């Protein structure tokens, strides 16, 4: 069974005969315990074209030391030396659990032994006054041999400083300050594998990096949007570029996010399903918004496959959102209004659906249809079906696409506002929500080219989407609450609390309906659209 730990380490270049400075003087370190020399034998696996290395992912089988076994290291933040290490027991072949975590990169390609590293590790433990481990410091003498890809050898020495589990990252800065005073400098390679590949692979044969590092990192959503915008700017360059340049750069960023989030979804990391679903929706939305730039006879079938994937991911995500909503509602009620086993019934409902939806999500990611979708996206980006309008300046073409999406949204919002409260209005507001999301994504996609006007446009569209989305969440919650009330009644339990929660959701939906005109008035101001240009 695979086990995961967060690895935070730093590497430093040293000479073959280098000696560590005395680290007992580092603040917080009471003693440096010599643990002796350990001989490590590691074989790193990858595809022949090094797809894992291109994504800063390492997969190795290592013997020797206290943690012999298979280790898969996934980047979280390479700049900070942070990776998630997923381990599995020793076996002759790559463990099935680890194969799944690299499937989005490897697809159907074969994994082969790529590099063998023999390391003599002189290990020391930094401990506090109570003997608690703070960090491991080692001097590694490394001998490396290429097993495929033309052969070649390399040898070097390096210092590794790895923070103990739940350790304070500030300790690494204190240790580094001590090492710098002794003339030790940070390594230019993030991993041993990266170093040996750099030293034994001709420059023209080195794989390109696959997407932004840290794409699997869970963080603030604004930071994710900025990362996408930065990736687009990097791909397009400093000039305004063509419409096709910007659209393709945006699509590549979504492809990279989709592939990078795959292992996070399989590991059930917080928000991973949601972010992967967002990437599929953004890509599909871009196909629809920029139909004059990309040939829809090619993108429409792919859009349907993306819709299928988003729907499959939605089984897990929708359950998660609904559970959080109902749990918060119940927690806010006074105990005197909780009649019957309310929390227990919700828990049973959640677990039953979570088990099924979780298994289904992983099965989808293991399926041939999903892998074919990833291959199709790669093929489209390698040979994009550009239409003549793709060569137009981005500053001319992108605003027109945004304004068209806005007009579509305006028609749907106005229809919803004209209808009386009820089922028909609920459906109209749901349609408007989808249009608001598409307009928002269009604004975000255009931000690298159009700057602040597109950013403000996207922000206003998101405000509309948020109101409409909360209204739709209330509609879905009421359907579930009614079903739970029926189950409680049939089991001989009181249905009072479920009815009370149903009434709260009705009131919440009415609040959103009253809020919508004000939010729409701000989003529909002419100056917001005029600033986009056309």
C-alpha positions as CSV (number, residue, x, y, z in Angstrom):
1,X,0.0,0.0,0.0
2,X,1.4,3.4,-1.0
3,X,2.3,5.9,1.8
4,X,2.8,9.6,1.3
5,X,5.0,12.2,3.1
6,X,5.9,15.8,2.3
7,X,9.6,16.1,1.6
8,X,11.3,19.5,2.2
9,X,15.0,19.5,1.4
10,X,17.8,21.5,0.0
11,X,20.9,20.4,-1.9
12,X,24.3,21.9,-2.0
13,X,27.4,21.4,-4.2
14,X,30.6,20.4,-2.4
15,X,34.0,18.9,-3.3
16,X,34.8,15.3,-3.0
17,X,36.7,15.8,0.2
18,X,34.4,18.4,1.7
19,X,33.7,18.4,5.4
20,X,30.6,19.7,7.0
21,X,30.9,22.8,9.3
22,X,29.9,22.4,12.9
23,X,26.1,22.7,12.9
24,X,25.6,22.4,16.6
25,X,25.8,26.2,16.8
26,X,22.6,26.5,14.7
27,X,19.8,28.1,16.8
28,X,17.5,25.4,18.1
29,X,20.0,22.5,17.4
30,X,21.3,21.0,20.7
31,X,23.3,18.2,19.2
32,X,24.5,16.7,15.9
33,X,24.3,12.9,16.0
34,X,26.5,10.9,13.7
35,X,24.5,8.0,12.1
36,X,27.3,6.5,10.1
37,X,27.6,5.8,6.4
38,X,24.8,4.1,4.4
39,X,25.2,2.6,0.9
40,X,22.3,3.3,-1.4
41,X,21.5,1.7,-4.7
42,X,18.8,3.4,-6.7
43,X,17.5,2.8,-10.2
44,X,15.4,5.6,-11.7
45,X,12.6,4.7,-14.2
46,X,11.1,6.7,-17.0
47,X,9.8,6.5,-20.5
48,X,12.5,6.4,-23.2
49,X,11.7,10.0,-24.1
50,X,11.9,11.0,-20.4
51,X,8.3,12.3,-19.9
52,X,8.6,12.1,-16.1
53,X,11.8,14.0,-16.0
54,X,10.3,16.7,-18.2
55,X,7.7,17.2,-15.5
56,X,10.3,17.2,-12.7
57,X,8.8,13.8,-11.5
58,X,11.1,11.0,-10.3
59,X,10.3,7.3,-9.9
60,X,12.9,5.1,-8.4
61,X,13.5,1.7,-6.9
62,X,16.1,1.9,-4.1
63,X,17.7,-0.6,-1.7
64,X,19.8,0.2,1.3
65,X,18.9,2.6,4.1
66,X,15.8,2.7,6.3
67,X,13.3,3.5,3.6
68,X,14.2,0.9,0.9
69,X,11.4,0.5,-1.6
70,X,9.8,2.4,-4.6
71,X,9.6,6.2,-4.3
72,X,7.6,8.5,-6.6
73,X,8.4,12.2,-6.0
74,X,5.8,14.7,-7.3
75,X,6.8,18.5,-7.4
76,X,4.9,20.9,-5.1
77,X,7.3,23.8,-5.2
78,X,10.7,23.1,-6.8
79,X,12.0,26.6,-5.9
80,X,11.5,25.8,-2.2
81,X,12.6,22.2,-2.5
82,X,9.2,20.8,-1.6
83,X,7.9,17.5,-3.1
84,X,5.4,14.9,-2.1
85,X,7.0,11.4,-1.9
86,X,4.7,8.5,-2.4
87,X,6.3,5.2,-1.3
88,X,5.5,1.5,-1.9
89,X,7.2,-1.7,-0.8
90,X,10.0,-3.3,-2.9
91,X,9.0,-5.4,-5.9
92,X,10.5,-6.3,-9.2
93,X,8.1,-4.2,-11.2
94,X,6.6,-0.8,-10.8
95,X,3.8,-1.0,-8.2
96,X,0.3,-0.6,-9.6
97,X,-0.5,2.3,-7.2
98,X,2.5,4.3,-8.5
99,X,1.7,3.5,-12.1
100,X,-1.7,5.2,-11.7
101,X,-0.1,8.4,-10.4
102,X,2.0,8.8,-13.5
103,X,-0.5,7.6,-16.1
104,X,-1.4,11.1,-17.3
105,X,2.2,11.6,-18.2
106,X,3.2,8.2,-19.4
107,X,-0.1,7.2,-21.1
108,X,0.6,3.8,-22.9
109,X,4.4,4.3,-23.1
110,X,6.7,1.7,-21.5
111,X,8.6,2.6,-18.3
112,X,12.2,1.5,-18.5
113,X,15.3,1.7,-16.2
114,X,16.9,5.0,-17.1
115,X,19.7,5.7,-14.6
116,X,21.4,3.9,-11.7
117,X,22.8,5.9,-8.8
118,X,25.2,4.4,-6.2
119,X,25.5,6.7,-3.2
120,X,27.6,6.6,-0.1
121,X,25.6,8.6,2.4
122,X,27.4,10.0,5.5
123,X,24.3,10.8,7.6
124,X,23.9,13.1,10.6
125,X,20.8,14.0,12.6
126,X,20.2,17.5,14.0
127,X,18.2,17.1,17.2
128,X,16.9,19.5,19.9
129,X,17.4,19.5,23.6
130,X,14.9,16.7,24.0
131,X,16.4,14.5,21.3
132,X,13.7,15.2,18.8
133,X,14.8,15.0,15.2
134,X,14.8,18.4,13.5
135,X,16.5,17.6,10.2
136,X,18.7,15.1,8.5
137,X,22.0,16.3,7.0
138,X,24.1,14.1,4.7
139,X,27.1,14.2,2.6
140,X,26.5,12.0,-0.5
141,X,29.2,10.7,-2.7
142,X,27.4,9.8,-5.9
143,X,28.3,7.6,-8.9
144,X,25.8,7.6,-11.7
145,X,25.4,5.4,-14.8
146,X,23.0,5.9,-17.8
147,X,21.3,2.6,-18.5
148,X,19.4,3.8,-21.6
149,X,19.8,6.8,-23.9
150,X,23.4,6.5,-25.0
151,X,25.1,5.5,-21.7
152,X,27.5,7.8,-19.9
153,X,28.6,8.2,-16.3
154,X,28.9,11.0,-13.8
155,X,30.3,11.5,-10.3
156,X,29.9,14.2,-7.7
157,X,29.4,15.0,-4.1
158,X,26.6,17.0,-2.5
159,X,25.1,17.9,0.8
160,X,21.4,17.3,1.5
161,X,19.5,18.9,4.3
162,X,16.0,17.4,4.7
163,X,13.5,18.8,7.2
164,X,12.0,16.3,9.7
165,X,8.3,15.6,9.5
166,X,6.3,18.6,10.8
167,X,9.6,20.5,11.2
168,X,9.9,24.3,11.0
169,X,11.1,25.4,7.5
170,X,12.9,28.3,9.1
171,X,15.5,25.8,10.3
172,X,16.6,25.3,6.7
173,X,17.5,29.0,6.4
174,X,19.5,28.8,9.6
175,X,21.5,25.8,8.4
176,X,22.0,27.3,5.0
177,X,23.5,30.5,6.6
178,X,26.0,28.3,8.4
179,X,26.8,26.4,5.2
180,X,27.3,29.6,3.2
181,X,29.8,30.8,5.8
182,X,31.8,27.6,5.1
183,X,31.7,28.3,1.3
184,X,29.0,25.8,0.5
185,X,26.5,26.9,-2.2
186,X,23.1,25.8,-3.3
187,X,23.0,23.2,-6.1
188,X,21.7,24.2,-9.5
189,X,20.0,20.8,-9.8
190,X,16.7,20.1,-8.0
191,X,17.4,16.3,-7.9
192,X,20.2,13.8,-8.4
193,X,18.4,12.5,-11.5
194,X,18.2,16.0,-13.0
195,X,21.9,16.4,-12.5
196,X,23.0,13.1,-14.1
197,X,20.6,13.7,-17.1
198,X,22.0,17.2,-17.6
199,X,25.6,15.9,-17.5
200,X,25.0,12.9,-19.8
201,X,22.4,14.1,-22.3
202,X,23.4,16.2,-25.3
203,X,21.7,19.6,-25.1
204,X,19.8,19.1,-28.3
205,X,18.3,15.9,-26.9
206,X,17.1,17.1,-23.6
207,X,13.3,17.0,-23.1
208,X,11.4,20.3,-22.8
209,X,9.8,21.0,-19.4
210,X,6.1,19.9,-19.4
211,X,4.1,22.7,-17.9
212,X,4.6,25.0,-14.9
213,X,6.2,23.4,-11.8
214,X,4.0,23.2,-8.8
215,X,0.9,22.7,-10.8
216,X,-0.4,20.2,-8.3
217,X,0.1,22.6,-5.5
218,X,-3.1,23.5,-3.6
219,X,-3.3,27.2,-3.1
220,X,-5.5,30.3,-3.4
221,X,-7.6,30.4,-6.5
222,X,-6.4,33.9,-7.4
223,X,-2.8,32.5,-7.4
224,X,-3.9,29.8,-9.9
225,X,-5.4,32.4,-12.2
226,X,-2.2,34.4,-12.1
227,X,-0.1,31.4,-12.8
228,X,-2.2,30.7,-15.9
229,X,-1.9,34.3,-17.1
230,X,1.9,34.2,-16.5
231,X,2.2,31.0,-18.5
232,X,0.3,32.6,-21.4
233,X,2.5,35.7,-21.3
234,X,5.6,33.6,-21.3
235,X,4.4,31.6,-24.3
236,X,3.3,34.6,-26.3
237,X,6.1,37.0,-25.4
238,X,6.2,40.7,-24.5
239,X,4.4,41.9,-27.7
240,X,0.6,41.8,-28.1
241,X,0.8,38.8,-30.5
242,X,-1.9,37.4,-32.6
243,X,-5.3,36.1,-31.4
244,X,-4.2,32.6,-32.3
245,X,-1.0,32.9,-30.2
246,X,-3.0,33.9,-27.1
247,X,-5.7,31.3,-27.5
248,X,-3.2,28.4,-28.0
249,X,-1.1,29.6,-25.0
250,X,-4.2,29.6,-22.9
251,X,-5.2,26.1,-24.1
252,X,-1.7,24.8,-23.3
253,X,-2.0,26.1,-19.8
254,X,-5.3,24.3,-19.3
255,X,-3.8,21.1,-20.8
256,X,-0.8,21.3,-18.4
257,X,-3.2,21.9,-15.4
258,X,-5.3,18.9,-16.5
259,X,-2.3,16.6,-16.7
260,X,-0.7,17.8,-13.5
261,X,-3.9,17.5,-11.4
262,X,-4.4,13.9,-12.4
263,X,-2.3,12.4,-9.6
264,X,-3.7,14.9,-7.1
265,X,-7.2,13.7,-7.9
266,X,-6.1,10.1,-7.5
267,X,-4.6,10.9,-4.1
268,X,-7.9,12.6,-3.1
269,X,-6.1,15.9,-2.3
270,X,-8.3,18.8,-1.2
271,X,-9.8,20.8,-4.1
272,X,-8.1,18.6,-6.7
273,X,-11.3,17.3,-8.3
274,X,-12.7,20.9,-8.5
275,X,-9.5,22.3,-10.1
276,X,-9.3,19.5,-12.6
277,X,-12.9,20.0,-13.5
278,X,-12.3,23.8,-13.9
279,X,-9.4,23.1,-16.3
280,X,-11.7,20.9,-18.5
281,X,-14.4,23.6,-18.5
282,X,-12.0,26.4,-19.3
283,X,-10.7,24.5,-22.3
284,X,-14.1,23.7,-23.5
285,X,-15.3,27.2,-23.0
286,X,-12.3,28.6,-24.9
287,X,-13.3,26.3,-27.9
288,X,-16.8,27.8,-27.9
289,X,-15.7,31.4,-27.3
290,X,-13.1,31.4,-30.0
291,X,-14.8,29.5,-32.8
292,X,-13.7,32.1,-35.3
293,X,-10.1,31.4,-34.4
294,X,-10.2,27.5,-34.1
295,X,-12.0,25.2,-36.6
296,X,-15.0,24.0,-34.7
297,X,-15.2,20.8,-36.9
298,X,-12.1,19.8,-34.9
299,X,-12.9,21.4,-31.5
300,X,-16.6,20.5,-31.2
301,X,-16.0,16.7,-30.9
302,X,-13.1,17.4,-28.4
303,X,-15.4,19.7,-26.5
304,X,-17.9,16.9,-26.1
305,X,-15.3,14.7,-24.7
306,X,-14.3,17.4,-22.2
307,X,-17.9,17.8,-21.3
308,X,-18.0,14.1,-20.6
309,X,-14.9,14.3,-18.4
310,X,-16.2,17.3,-16.5
311,X,-19.5,15.4,-15.9
312,X,-17.7,12.4,-14.5
313,X,-15.6,14.5,-12.2
314,X,-18.7,16.4,-11.2
315,X,-20.1,13.3,-9.5
316,X,-17.4,13.6,-6.8
317,X,-17.3,17.4,-6.7
318,X,-21.0,18.0,-6.5
319,X,-21.3,15.5,-3.6
320,X,-18.5,17.3,-1.8
321,X,-20.0,20.8,-2.2
322,X,-23.5,19.6,-1.2
323,X,-22.1,17.8,1.9
324,X,-20.3,20.9,3.0
325,X,-23.4,23.0,2.6
326,X,-25.7,20.7,4.5
327,X,-23.1,20.1,7.2
328,X,-22.8,23.9,7.8
329,X,-26.6,24.3,7.9
330,X,-26.9,21.6,10.6
331,X,-24.0,23.0,12.6
332,X,-25.7,26.4,12.7
333,X,-28.9,25.0,14.2
334,X,-29.6,25.1,18.0
335,X,-29.5,21.6,19.5
336,X,-33.2,22.0,20.4
337,X,-34.1,22.0,16.7
338,X,-32.1,18.8,15.9
339,X,-34.8,16.2,16.2
340,X,-33.7,12.7,15.5
341,X,-30.4,11.3,14.2
342,X,-29.9,14.2,11.8
343,X,-26.1,14.1,11.7
344,X,-26.0,10.3,11.5
345,X,-28.4,10.2,8.6
346,X,-26.4,12.8,6.6
347,X,-23.2,10.9,7.4
348,X,-24.6,7.7,6.0
349,X,-25.9,9.5,2.9
350,X,-22.4,11.0,2.4
351,X,-20.4,7.9,2.9
352,X,-22.6,5.8,0.6
353,X,-22.2,8.3,-2.2
354,X,-18.6,9.1,-1.6
355,X,-17.5,5.5,-1.8
356,X,-19.2,5.0,-5.1
357,X,-18.2,8.4,-6.7
358,X,-14.6,8.1,-5.6
359,X,-14.3,4.6,-7.1
360,X,-16.0,5.8,-10.3
361,X,-13.6,8.8,-10.6
362,X,-10.5,6.7,-10.4
363,X,-12.0,4.2,-12.9
364,X,-12.6,7.1,-15.4
365,X,-8.9,8.2,-15.0
366,X,-7.8,4.6,-15.6
367,X,-10.0,4.2,-18.7
368,X,-8.9,4.3,-22.4
369,X,-11.4,7.1,-23.2
370,X,-9.7,9.5,-20.8
371,X,-6.2,8.6,-22.1
372,X,-7.5,9.1,-25.7
373,X,-8.8,12.5,-24.7
374,X,-5.4,13.6,-23.4
375,X,-3.8,12.3,-26.6
376,X,-6.3,14.2,-28.7
377,X,-5.7,17.5,-26.8
378,X,-1.9,17.0,-27.4
379,X,-2.5,16.4,-31.1
380,X,-4.6,19.5,-31.4
381,X,-2.0,21.7,-29.7
382,X,0.8,20.2,-31.8
383,X,-1.1,20.9,-35.1
384,X,-3.7,23.5,-34.2
385,X,-6.7,23.9,-36.6
386,X,-6.4,27.7,-36.9
387,X,-8.8,29.7,-39.0
388,X,-7.8,32.9,-40.9
389,X,-9.0,35.0,-38.0
390,X,-6.2,33.5,-35.8
391,X,-3.7,35.8,-37.6
392,X,-5.5,38.9,-36.5
393,X,-4.0,41.1,-33.7
394,X,-5.1,39.9,-30.3
395,X,-6.2,43.4,-29.4
396,X,-8.7,43.4,-32.2
397,X,-10.1,39.8,-32.1
398,X,-10.3,39.0,-28.4
399,X,-12.6,41.9,-27.4
400,X,-15.1,40.9,-30.0
401,X,-15.3,37.4,-28.6
402,X,-15.8,38.7,-25.1
403,X,-18.6,41.0,-26.2
404,X,-20.3,38.2,-28.0
405,X,-20.3,36.1,-24.8
406,X,-21.5,39.1,-22.8
407,X,-24.5,39.5,-25.2
408,X,-25.4,35.9,-24.7
409,X,-25.2,36.3,-20.9
410,X,-27.3,39.5,-21.0
411,X,-30.1,37.8,-22.9
412,X,-30.3,34.9,-20.4
413,X,-30.1,37.1,-17.3
414,X,-32.9,39.4,-18.6
415,X,-35.1,36.4,-19.4
416,X,-34.6,35.0,-15.8
417,X,-35.4,38.4,-14.3
418,X,-38.6,38.6,-16.3
419,X,-39.9,35.3,-15.0
420,X,-41.8,34.8,-11.7
421,X,-40.3,32.7,-8.9
422,X,-40.7,29.0,-9.5
423,X,-39.3,26.1,-11.4
424,X,-39.1,27.9,-14.8
425,X,-37.1,30.8,-13.2
426,X,-34.8,28.3,-11.5
427,X,-34.0,26.7,-14.9
428,X,-33.5,30.1,-16.5
429,X,-31.1,31.2,-13.7
430,X,-29.2,27.9,-14.1
431,X,-28.8,28.7,-17.9
432,X,-27.6,32.2,-17.0
433,X,-25.1,30.8,-14.5
434,X,-23.5,28.7,-17.3
435,X,-23.4,31.8,-19.6
436,X,-21.8,33.9,-16.8
437,X,-19.1,31.2,-16.3
438,X,-18.3,31.2,-20.0
439,X,-18.0,35.0,-20.1
440,X,-15.8,34.9,-17.0
441,X,-13.5,32.3,-18.5
442,X,-13.3,34.4,-21.7
443,X,-12.2,37.4,-19.7
444,X,-9.6,35.4,-17.9
445,X,-8.3,34.0,-21.1
446,X,-8.0,37.5,-22.6
447,X,-6.4,39.1,-19.6
448,X,-2.7,38.5,-20.7
449,X,-3.5,40.4,-23.9
450,X,-6.0,43.0,-22.8
451,X,-4.8,43.7,-19.3
452,X,-6.9,45.3,-16.6
453,X,-10.0,45.9,-18.6
454,X,-10.3,42.1,-19.3
455,X,-9.5,41.4,-15.6
456,X,-12.2,43.7,-14.4
457,X,-14.6,42.2,-16.9
458,X,-13.9,38.7,-15.6
459,X,-14.3,39.8,-12.0
460,X,-17.7,41.3,-12.7
461,X,-18.8,38.2,-14.6
462,X,-17.6,36.1,-11.6
463,X,-19.8,38.1,-9.3
464,X,-22.8,37.3,-11.4
465,X,-21.8,33.6,-11.6
466,X,-21.4,33.5,-7.8
467,X,-25.0,34.7,-7.1
468,X,-26.4,32.4,-9.8
469,X,-24.3,29.5,-8.6
470,X,-25.4,29.9,-5.0
471,X,-29.0,29.9,-6.2
472,X,-28.5,26.7,-8.1
473,X,-26.8,25.1,-5.1
474,X,-29.9,25.9,-3.1
475,X,-32.1,24.2,-5.8
476,X,-30.0,21.0,-5.6
477,X,-29.9,21.1,-1.8
478,X,-33.7,21.3,-1.6
479,X,-34.0,18.2,-3.8
480,X,-31.6,16.3,-1.5
481,X,-33.3,17.6,1.7
482,X,-36.6,16.4,0.5
483,X,-35.2,12.9,-0.2
484,X,-33.6,12.8,3.3
485,X,-36.8,13.8,4.9
486,X,-38.6,11.0,3.1
487,X,-36.0,8.5,4.2
488,X,-36.3,9.8,7.8
489,X,-40.1,9.5,7.8
490,X,-40.0,6.0,6.4
491,X,-37.5,5.0,9.1
492,X,-39.9,6.3,11.8
493,X,-37.7,9.4,12.5
494,X,-38.8,13.0,12.8
495,X,-38.6,14.9,9.5
496,X,-38.9,18.2,11.3
497,X,-35.2,19.3,11.0
498,X,-35.1,18.4,7.3
499,X,-38.2,20.5,6.6
500,X,-36.6,23.4,8.6
501,X,-33.4,23.2,6.5
502,X,-35.6,23.0,3.3
503,X,-37.2,26.3,4.4
504,X,-33.8,27.9,5.0
505,X,-32.7,26.9,1.4
506,X,-35.9,28.4,0.0
507,X,-35.1,31.7,1.8
508,X,-31.5,31.6,0.6
509,X,-32.7,31.2,-3.0
510,X,-35.1,34.1,-2.6
511,X,-32.2,36.2,-1.3
512,X,-30.1,35.5,-4.3
513,X,-33.0,36.3,-6.6
514,X,-33.4,39.7,-4.9
515,X,-29.6,40.2,-5.1
516,X,-29.2,39.4,-8.8
517,X,-30.5,42.8,-10.2
518,X,-28.0,44.8,-8.3
519,X,-25.1,42.5,-9.2
520,X,-26.1,42.5,-12.8
521,X,-26.5,46.3,-12.9
522,X,-22.8,46.6,-12.0
523,X,-21.7,43.9,-14.4
524,X,-23.7,45.4,-17.3
525,X,-22.3,49.0,-17.1
526,X,-21.4,50.1,-20.7
527,X,-18.0,51.5,-19.6
528,X,-16.9,48.0,-18.5
529,X,-17.3,46.8,-22.1
530,X,-16.1,50.0,-23.7
531,X,-12.7,49.6,-21.9
532,X,-12.1,46.3,-23.7
533,X,-11.9,48.0,-27.1
534,X,-13.0,46.2,-30.3
